[in-house]
Amino acid sequence: MRVYGIKTCGSVKKALKFLKDIGVEFEFIDFKKESVGCDKIDEWLKKVDINTLFNSRGTKYRQLKLKELNLDDEGKREWLCKENLLIKRPVIELDNGEVLVGFDEEVYREVFSGA
């Protein structure tokens, strides 16, 4: 299982703590050290909606003034490819191929109940 995010993100911290507390092993990929390209973004977009993956409430979104651009889905995808900090965090790739985006403790409890 892989967890993508940045260590300073509150949601990522909660997710990592949750996974560690229940003893789930994972590999952590830090967007600040290792960016993901369009191939990975496209892989995720086959499993989750663009609006789930695209973080329109984060600091980077405001800094880049993307609200003013009224991006369509393709525009959002292009921005995700070139600026990984626009990806809603964390992104978790489960061993079964499923992808979880963001931290929702109820969803995590359900998904990892067998762990």
Steps between C-alpha positions, in 0.01 A plus 500: 500500500622849417411829666570820306509844663720744687609454859388846612139453384250456784291243312810299411615505863160369614501228235855385581421492872182302436683244285788466747260466795324204336826343384461543124827499306539751220751682284489880528568713193559868578387732217769751603776243440354286223244645264250287315447551130201496269510120468432458873240780501319334206512165680333659805244682284377164369401422860402836652329813370716800403319714757587248772868505406533875429541707816324829438519603868874488558765767527659413164163543322463848650864595433465409133165687477347202322145592600518789253577257216173303533683179410320219323588137577784492246640824639490357852677184380775707337553696822511179706773367272721805535423594861461198731415719798157550338424132564264448790689308766562233591456273201512135601548220249368182654641161408169412331539793258249724673593867559398704805534880498501716812460396862162379621529295817167321445602391149843391628343294780280327244778438246760389754272310738657172393853625565 
